[in-house]
Structures are given as structure tokens and as C-alpha cells.
């Protein structure tokens, strides 16, 4: 029983850490539902370069609830979708308002693109300050957008979605190589995401499963969709049942306790796979 409690204490301590907000590089979390009004702003708080994100997405008037939105579709799609945005973070403007047509775990609805687990983890890592080399400047944000695009699997408009499992990284990289010829910082960002998936699959999946895709649309007077617009990634608010993995980097003291328990605890009722997963995440987070 004591040995079982030792491993339980590790998990419980991790959950307590997860309850504390991670050191975020940008705000990725938003409460959003189908039918909400969504607008996008060009904000000085989110420097950007090029045609992609980040934009400041905001839900429902007075549009005070906002998040950093990165794009899903890129110029390589069969049909590239766009959004119009309001400059200078002007929340009082009334132009360029869309409706949330759908929310998906990984599908950009009109183009049938699939946002892979690696792409979602990449966004999560940047938002929570876990992506080495990412800073909130225009160049770094543009390279993050390039890396996210490179991990989106291109679909066919109106056709079937060719989904690739989150953990099939050979296929993900094969698709990514065909999508975007990225080098330098963008390639480094992508490599970090894929490497973390390879080394800490359960932790990466837990983080990736927090990320969803919002699909904005324009409706006519009858409520029919007349135009689809650029899909954006966002993070769902943290549930009480959030898995232990992702925020272990928040407390060095907690990690020290966890490692001590690792050294002293003998094998209990936890499976070897479960113990190995916890230890791998603890080791990884101590590097941050």
C-alpha cells in the first residue's frame, strides 16, 4: 500500500502543479461554442509578419474575451480560406464579424485539412513557454506559424480526409516535408514538437488533446453558410480532470519531491508503462 501511495503521491503532486497556471508566452485559452460571434484583430501585443497568425481572436461583444489565434489553412491548400481582421486592436469597430460554424478536434471543415497532434502540441508548447527559442516578436511568431502549417495534413475540398494517427511520426514528417520546405527556426520548432511526441507520447497527447480548431463562417439572412473562413487553433479551458503531464515544469520543488519518490519507491501496483511515462515527463520538464 505504501508503495502504491508513493506513486499516487507523484501523480497527485503533479495534478496540484497543473492546477497552477503555466508560464504562458501568450493566451491560448478561450470559452467558445458554435453560434458565437468571432472577430479577429491585428494587435500590437501579438507581433506578426507575413500572411498568417497570430491574430487576436475575440468572442462576442464587447469582445473582451480573446486568445492568440494561429491559422490552419495556408497558401498550399486547394482552396485557401482567409479572414479579414480589424487593425490596431479596435474592439469598438463593427466590421468583419463571423459566426462560429463548427468546432473540431482536428478538422478544418471546408478544406478537410487535418491538424496533427504534433501541430497541436507545437501551439500548446509555445503558448505555455515550453518551446525553446520562441519569443513574442514578429519573426519568431511567423516561424511558429510556418511550423504549424507544415504539420497540417492537406485534405481535398469536398473529399475524404486522409487522417494520420497522432503517433505515426514517420508519416507525419513525410506529409510535412511535402507541405512546406521549412528551414532554420521553423524547422527547429517543428523538430522540438515531433521529438517531444517521440520521447513523451502520453504527455504530448495530453497536451495536444487540449487544442481544438474553430471554423468561422459567414451566414446569410436565412442562417445558411455562404462562406467559410480561415480556421484557427485554440485551447479549451483547463478541466479538473486534466492529465498530469503538461505543467510539471511549473515547480522545481515539486519535481524534486517527485524524483525522490521515484528513487525510493519500489514497484507497486502501477504498471511499468505508467511509471515510465511519469518519470519520462518529470525528466523532460526538469530540462526547462
C-alpha positions as CSV (number, residue, x, y, z in Angstrom):
1,X,0.0,0.0,0.0
2,X,2.8,2.4,0.9
3,X,4.5,1.8,-2.5
4,X,1.2,2.4,-4.3
5,X,0.7,5.6,-2.4
6,X,4.3,6.7,-3.3
7,X,3.4,6.6,-7.0
8,X,0.0,8.1,-6.2
9,X,1.7,11.0,-4.5
10,X,3.7,11.7,-7.6
11,X,0.6,11.9,-9.7
12,X,-1.3,14.0,-7.0
13,X,1.6,16.4,-6.7
14,X,1.7,16.7,-10.5
15,X,-2.0,17.5,-10.5
16,X,-1.6,20.2,-8.0
17,X,1.1,21.7,-10.2
18,X,-1.3,21.5,-13.1
19,X,-3.8,23.5,-11.2
20,X,-1.4,26.4,-11.2
21,X,-1.2,28.5,-14.4
22,X,1.8,27.7,-16.5
23,X,4.2,30.5,-17.5
24,X,2.4,31.4,-20.8
25,X,4.1,33.1,-23.7
26,X,0.6,34.0,-25.0
27,X,-3.0,33.4,-24.1
28,X,-4.3,30.4,-26.0
29,X,-7.5,29.6,-23.9
30,X,-11.0,30.7,-24.8
31,X,-14.6,29.6,-24.0
32,X,-16.2,29.3,-27.4
33,X,-19.2,27.5,-28.8
34,X,-21.0,27.1,-32.1
35,X,-23.0,30.1,-33.0
36,X,-20.8,32.6,-31.1
37,X,-19.7,35.8,-32.9
38,X,-16.0,35.8,-33.5
39,X,-13.8,38.7,-34.7
40,X,-10.0,38.9,-35.4
41,X,-7.7,41.8,-34.6
42,X,-4.2,42.8,-35.6
43,X,-2.8,43.6,-32.1
44,X,0.5,45.1,-31.0
45,X,0.6,42.5,-28.2
46,X,1.0,39.8,-30.9
47,X,3.5,41.0,-33.4
48,X,3.2,39.2,-36.7
49,X,4.9,39.1,-40.1
50,X,3.5,37.7,-43.4
51,X,0.0,36.5,-44.1
52,X,-0.5,34.2,-41.2
53,X,-1.1,34.5,-37.5
54,X,-1.0,35.3,-34.8
55,X,-4.2,37.3,-34.7
56,X,-6.1,38.3,-31.6
57,X,-9.4,36.3,-31.8
58,X,-12.2,37.5,-29.6
59,X,-15.7,36.1,-28.9
60,X,-19.0,38.0,-28.6
61,X,-19.5,41.7,-27.9
62,X,-17.8,43.6,-26.3
63,X,-15.1,41.2,-27.5
64,X,-13.1,41.3,-24.3
65,X,-12.6,37.5,-24.2
66,X,-9.7,36.9,-26.5
67,X,-6.9,34.4,-27.5
68,X,-3.9,34.2,-29.7
69,X,-5.1,32.6,-32.9
70,X,-2.8,30.8,-35.4
71,X,-4.0,29.7,-38.8
72,X,-4.7,26.2,-40.2
73,X,-5.0,26.8,-43.9
74,X,-2.1,28.1,-45.9
75,X,-1.3,29.0,-49.5
76,X,-0.7,25.4,-50.4
77,X,-4.3,24.4,-49.9
78,X,-6.5,23.7,-52.8
79,X,-8.8,26.4,-51.6
80,X,-7.2,28.8,-49.3
81,X,-9.6,30.4,-46.8
82,X,-9.0,33.9,-45.4
83,X,-10.2,36.1,-42.6
84,X,-10.5,39.9,-42.6
85,X,-9.2,41.4,-39.5
86,X,-9.6,44.8,-37.7
87,X,-6.4,46.7,-37.4
88,X,-5.0,48.3,-34.2
89,X,-7.0,46.1,-31.9
90,X,-10.1,48.3,-32.3
91,X,-12.7,46.5,-30.2
92,X,-15.3,49.2,-30.9
93,X,-15.4,48.6,-34.7
94,X,-18.3,46.6,-36.1
95,X,-16.7,45.2,-39.3
96,X,-15.5,41.7,-40.1
97,X,-17.7,39.7,-37.7
98,X,-18.1,36.0,-38.3
99,X,-20.1,33.2,-36.7
100,X,-18.5,30.0,-35.3
101,X,-19.8,27.4,-37.7
102,X,-18.2,24.4,-36.1
103,X,-15.6,23.3,-33.6
104,X,-13.5,20.2,-34.2
105,X,-10.7,18.2,-32.6
106,X,-8.6,18.4,-35.7
107,X,-10.6,19.1,-38.9
108,X,-10.7,22.3,-40.7
109,X,-14.2,21.8,-42.2
110,X,-14.2,23.2,-45.7
111,X,-10.7,22.2,-46.8
112,X,-10.7,18.9,-44.9
113,X,-7.3,19.6,-43.5
114,X,-6.2,17.6,-40.5
115,X,-4.3,19.3,-37.7
116,X,-2.0,16.7,-36.4
117,X,-1.2,16.0,-32.8
118,X,2.3,17.4,-33.4
119,X,0.9,20.7,-34.8
120,X,-1.5,21.0,-31.8
121,X,1.3,20.2,-29.3
122,X,3.5,22.8,-31.0
123,X,0.9,25.5,-30.4
124,X,0.4,24.4,-26.8
125,X,4.1,24.4,-26.1
126,X,4.6,27.9,-27.5
127,X,1.6,29.2,-25.5
128,X,2.9,27.7,-22.3
129,X,6.5,28.9,-22.7
130,X,7.8,25.4,-23.4
131,X,9.1,26.0,-26.9
132,X,12.8,26.7,-26.9
133,X,13.8,29.7,-29.0
134,X,10.3,31.1,-29.3
135,X,9.9,34.8,-28.4
136,X,6.9,37.1,-28.9
137,X,8.3,39.0,-31.8
138,X,7.1,39.2,-35.4
139,X,9.9,37.0,-36.8
140,X,9.6,34.3,-34.2
141,X,5.8,34.2,-34.4
142,X,5.9,33.9,-38.2
143,X,8.3,30.9,-37.9
144,X,5.9,29.3,-35.4
145,X,3.1,29.8,-37.9
146,X,5.2,28.2,-40.6
147,X,6.0,25.2,-38.4
148,X,2.3,24.7,-37.5
149,X,1.3,24.9,-41.2
150,X,4.0,22.3,-42.0
151,X,2.3,19.8,-39.6
152,X,-1.2,20.2,-41.1
153,X,-2.2,17.4,-43.4
154,X,-3.7,18.7,-46.6
155,X,-7.2,17.5,-47.4
156,X,-9.2,17.7,-50.6
157,X,-12.1,20.2,-50.9
158,X,-15.3,18.2,-50.6
159,X,-13.4,14.9,-50.5
160,X,-12.3,12.4,-47.9
161,X,-9.9,13.3,-45.1
162,X,-6.7,11.3,-45.1
163,X,-6.1,11.1,-41.3
164,X,-2.8,10.1,-39.9
165,X,-2.6,8.9,-36.3
166,X,-1.1,11.3,-33.8
167,X,1.8,9.0,-33.1
168,X,2.7,7.9,-36.6
169,X,5.5,10.4,-36.9
170,X,7.2,8.9,-40.0
171,X,4.0,9.6,-41.9
172,X,3.5,13.0,-40.3
173,X,7.0,14.1,-41.3
174,X,6.6,12.6,-44.8
175,X,3.5,14.7,-45.2
176,X,5.1,17.7,-43.6
177,X,8.1,17.5,-45.9
178,X,5.7,17.7,-48.9
179,X,3.7,20.5,-47.4
180,X,6.3,23.1,-46.5
181,X,10.0,23.3,-47.2
182,X,10.9,24.9,-43.9
183,X,14.4,25.5,-42.6
184,X,16.1,27.3,-39.8
185,X,13.9,28.4,-36.8
186,X,10.7,27.0,-38.2
187,X,12.3,23.6,-38.8
188,X,13.7,23.7,-35.3
189,X,10.3,24.4,-33.8
190,X,8.8,21.5,-35.7
191,X,11.6,19.2,-34.6
192,X,11.0,20.0,-31.0
193,X,7.3,19.1,-31.2
194,X,8.0,15.8,-33.0
195,X,10.9,14.9,-30.7
196,X,8.7,15.5,-27.7
197,X,6.0,13.3,-29.2
198,X,8.5,10.6,-29.8
199,X,10.0,10.7,-26.3
200,X,7.0,11.6,-24.2
201,X,4.0,10.4,-26.2
202,X,1.4,10.3,-23.4
203,X,2.4,13.7,-22.2
204,X,2.3,15.2,-25.7
205,X,-1.1,13.6,-26.5
206,X,-2.5,15.0,-23.2
207,X,-1.4,18.5,-24.2
208,X,-2.4,18.1,-27.9
209,X,-5.9,17.0,-26.8
210,X,-6.4,20.4,-25.2
211,X,-6.2,22.1,-28.6
212,X,-9.2,22.4,-31.0
213,X,-10.0,24.1,-34.3
214,X,-12.6,26.8,-34.6
215,X,-14.1,27.2,-38.1
216,X,-15.6,30.7,-38.7
217,X,-18.3,31.2,-41.4
218,X,-20.5,33.9,-42.9
219,X,-24.2,33.3,-42.8
220,X,-27.0,34.8,-44.9
221,X,-30.3,36.1,-43.6
222,X,-31.7,32.6,-43.5
223,X,-28.8,31.2,-41.4
224,X,-27.2,29.4,-44.3
225,X,-23.4,29.2,-44.7
226,X,-22.4,31.3,-47.7
227,X,-18.6,31.4,-47.0
228,X,-16.1,29.5,-44.9
229,X,-13.1,31.4,-43.5
230,X,-9.7,30.7,-42.1
231,X,-9.8,28.0,-39.4
232,X,-7.9,28.8,-36.2
233,X,-6.5,26.7,-33.3
234,X,-7.3,27.4,-29.7
235,X,-7.0,25.8,-26.3
236,X,-10.1,24.6,-24.3
237,X,-10.2,25.8,-20.7
238,X,-8.4,23.6,-18.3
239,X,-10.8,20.9,-16.9
240,X,-10.5,19.5,-13.4
241,X,-9.6,16.1,-14.9
242,X,-6.6,17.5,-16.9
243,X,-3.9,14.8,-17.2
244,X,-0.8,15.3,-15.0
245,X,1.7,15.6,-17.7
246,X,1.9,19.1,-19.2
247,X,2.5,21.6,-16.4
248,X,5.2,19.7,-14.5
249,X,7.6,22.4,-15.4
250,X,5.9,24.9,-13.1
251,X,7.6,23.9,-9.9
252,X,11.2,22.8,-9.4
253,X,10.4,21.9,-5.8
254,X,7.6,19.6,-6.8
255,X,9.8,17.9,-9.3
256,X,12.5,17.3,-6.7
257,X,9.9,15.6,-4.5
258,X,8.7,13.5,-7.4
259,X,12.3,12.4,-8.2
260,X,12.9,11.5,-4.6
261,X,9.8,9.3,-4.6
262,X,11.0,7.8,-7.9
263,X,14.3,6.7,-6.3
264,X,12.8,5.4,-3.1
265,X,9.6,3.8,-4.2
266,X,9.7,0.1,-5.0
267,X,7.4,-1.4,-7.6
268,X,3.7,-1.1,-6.7
269,X,0.5,-1.8,-8.5
270,X,1.2,0.7,-11.2
271,X,2.2,-0.8,-14.5
272,X,5.8,-0.4,-15.8
273,X,4.4,1.6,-18.6
274,X,2.6,4.1,-16.3
275,X,5.6,4.6,-14.1
276,X,7.9,5.0,-17.1
277,X,5.6,7.7,-18.5
278,X,5.6,9.7,-15.3
279,X,9.3,9.5,-15.0
280,X,9.9,10.5,-18.6
281,X,7.7,13.6,-18.2
282,X,9.5,14.5,-14.9
283,X,12.9,14.2,-16.6
284,X,11.7,16.2,-19.6
285,X,10.2,19.0,-17.5
286,X,13.3,19.4,-15.4
287,X,15.2,20.4,-18.5
288,X,13.0,23.6,-18.8
